[in-house]
Amino acid sequence: MAEEEGTIDAGVTQPNGQDEGPQVGMLAQYVKDLSFENPNAPMVYQWQEQPQIDVQFNIGSNVVGEDVYEVSLKIDARAVVNGQTAFAVELVYAGLFGIRNVPAEQIQPFLFAEAPRLLFPFARRIVSDAVRDGNFPPLMLEPIDFASLYLQQAQQAQELATGETAGQA
């Protein structure tokens, strides 16, 4: 039986760098920036009211080398009581991802949906520990569906682009 041209034998190892299949891997993860503020200590520990907590997320990505991307997850959390800050924590947690042989149209969804999902549990623990170390109850951030957020933002961007095009006609 003759072997068909173009098929790959699974038992044959390809020389390093000549593999054709898609590859994605986390190369490193790290705290890029961390700030915790407790501006009203020690009076804040006497306050009886429950704080209002506001949490904001931002995801960024940039190319740092051939087939290497940095994804950063920025988390800003602030607790306020009667207009005064109880605590504020800002974290930029980043990861380096190697991406090779992946179609260009699939790279952005990975960088803005899957990569933050992989980084989030570690960032969540750092925020929780920083708040606890400030002598507050740990701030346990709820899990986030980054894929849904990415799809919503992509749809909004497409609607804006379609609206702008229609307005120019």
C-alpha positions as CSV (number, residue, x, y, z in Angstrom):
1,M,0.0,0.0,0.0
2,A,1.5,3.3,-1.1
3,E,1.7,6.2,1.3
4,E,-0.3,9.3,0.2
5,E,1.6,12.5,-0.4
6,G,1.1,15.1,2.2
7,T,0.1,12.9,5.1
8,I,2.1,13.0,8.3
9,D,3.1,9.8,10.1
10,A,2.4,10.2,13.8
11,G,5.4,8.0,14.7
12,V,7.9,10.2,12.9
13,T,9.5,13.0,15.0
14,Q,10.0,16.3,13.3
15,P,13.2,18.2,13.9
16,N,12.9,21.0,16.4
17,G,11.3,24.1,14.8
18,Q,9.9,22.2,11.8
19,D,6.7,21.0,13.4
20,E,3.7,22.3,11.6
21,G,0.9,21.8,14.2
22,P,-0.5,24.7,16.2
23,Q,1.3,25.2,19.5
24,V,0.4,27.5,22.4
25,G,2.1,27.5,25.8
26,M,2.5,29.7,28.9
27,L,6.2,30.5,29.2
28,A,6.0,32.6,32.4
29,Q,3.7,34.5,34.6
30,Y,4.6,37.3,37.0
31,V,3.5,40.3,39.0
32,K,4.3,43.4,36.8
33,D,2.9,46.0,39.2
34,L,1.3,45.7,42.7
35,S,0.1,48.6,44.9
36,F,-1.9,48.4,48.1
37,E,-3.1,51.6,49.8
38,N,-4.6,51.9,53.3
39,P,-4.8,55.7,53.5
40,N,-7.1,55.9,56.5
41,A,-5.3,53.5,58.8
42,P,-5.7,53.1,61.8
43,M,-9.1,54.9,61.9
44,V,-10.5,52.7,59.2
45,Y,-10.5,49.7,61.6
46,Q,-13.1,51.5,63.8
47,W,-15.6,52.2,61.0
48,Q,-18.8,50.3,61.4
49,E,-20.3,50.7,58.0
50,Q,-19.9,48.1,55.2
51,P,-17.7,49.4,52.4
52,Q,-18.8,49.8,48.8
53,I,-16.4,47.8,46.7
54,D,-15.7,48.6,43.1
55,V,-13.6,46.3,40.9
56,Q,-12.4,47.1,37.4
57,F,-10.6,44.8,34.9
58,N,-8.5,45.6,31.9
59,I,-6.7,43.2,29.5
60,G,-3.8,44.2,27.4
61,S,-1.5,42.4,25.0
62,N,1.6,43.1,23.1
63,V,4.2,41.3,21.0
64,V,7.5,40.9,22.8
65,G,9.3,38.6,20.4
66,E,8.9,36.2,17.6
67,D,5.9,34.0,18.4
68,V,5.9,35.5,22.0
69,Y,3.1,37.6,23.4
70,E,2.7,39.3,26.8
71,V,-0.9,39.4,28.2
72,S,-1.5,41.6,31.2
73,L,-4.5,41.5,33.4
74,K,-5.0,44.7,35.3
75,I,-7.3,44.6,38.4
76,D,-8.3,47.7,40.3
77,A,-10.3,47.2,43.5
78,R,-11.4,50.0,45.8
79,A,-13.4,49.9,49.0
80,V,-15.1,53.2,50.0
81,V,-17.1,54.1,53.1
82,N,-18.9,57.4,53.2
83,G,-16.6,58.9,50.5
84,Q,-13.4,57.8,52.3
85,T,-11.2,55.0,50.9
86,A,-10.8,52.0,53.2
87,F,-8.4,50.3,50.8
88,A,-7.3,50.4,47.2
89,V,-5.4,47.6,45.5
90,E,-4.0,47.7,41.9
91,L,-2.5,44.7,40.3
92,V,-1.0,44.1,36.9
93,Y,-0.4,40.4,36.5
94,A,1.1,39.3,33.3
95,G,2.0,36.1,31.4
96,L,4.2,35.3,28.4
97,F,2.6,33.0,25.9
98,G,4.4,31.3,23.0
99,I,2.1,30.9,20.0
100,R,3.2,29.2,16.9
101,N,1.4,27.9,13.7
102,V,-1.9,29.4,14.9
103,P,-4.0,31.1,12.2
104,A,-3.9,34.9,12.7
105,E,-7.6,35.2,13.2
106,Q,-7.4,32.9,16.2
107,I,-4.6,34.7,18.0
108,Q,-6.6,37.7,19.3
109,P,-9.4,35.5,20.8
110,F,-6.7,33.5,22.6
111,L,-4.9,36.6,23.9
112,F,-8.1,38.3,25.1
113,A,-10.2,35.4,26.3
114,E,-8.2,32.2,27.0
115,A,-5.0,33.8,28.3
116,P,-6.7,36.0,30.9
117,R,-8.7,32.9,32.0
118,L,-5.4,31.1,32.7
119,L,-3.9,34.1,34.6
120,F,-7.0,35.0,36.6
121,P,-6.8,32.4,39.4
122,F,-3.2,33.6,40.3
123,A,-4.1,37.3,40.1
124,R,-7.2,36.6,42.3
125,R,-5.1,35.0,45.0
126,I,-2.6,38.0,45.0
127,V,-5.5,40.5,45.3
128,S,-7.0,38.5,48.1
129,D,-3.7,38.1,50.0
130,A,-2.9,41.8,49.6
131,V,-6.3,42.9,51.1
132,R,-6.0,40.3,53.9
133,D,-2.4,41.6,54.6
134,G,-3.9,45.1,55.0
135,N,-6.0,43.7,57.9
136,F,-9.2,43.5,56.0
137,P,-11.3,40.4,55.2
138,P,-9.9,38.8,52.0
139,L,-11.5,40.1,48.8
140,M,-12.6,37.0,46.9
141,L,-13.2,38.1,43.3
142,E,-15.9,36.2,41.5
143,P,-14.8,34.1,38.5
144,I,-15.1,35.9,35.2
145,D,-16.2,34.5,31.8
146,F,-13.5,36.2,29.7
147,A,-14.7,34.4,26.5
148,S,-18.2,35.9,26.8
149,L,-16.7,39.4,27.5
150,Y,-14.5,39.1,24.5
151,L,-17.4,38.0,22.3
152,Q,-19.6,40.9,23.6
153,Q,-16.8,43.5,22.9
154,A,-16.1,42.0,19.4
155,Q,-19.8,42.2,18.6
156,Q,-20.0,45.8,19.9
157,A,-16.9,46.8,17.8
158,Q,-18.5,45.2,14.7
159,E,-21.8,47.0,15.3
160,L,-19.9,50.3,15.7
161,A,-17.9,49.7,12.5
162,T,-21.1,48.8,10.6
163,G,-22.8,51.9,11.9
164,E,-19.9,54.1,10.9
165,T,-19.8,52.6,7.4
166,A,-23.6,53.0,7.0
167,G,-23.3,56.6,8.2
168,Q,-20.7,57.4,5.6
169,A,-22.7,56.1,2.7
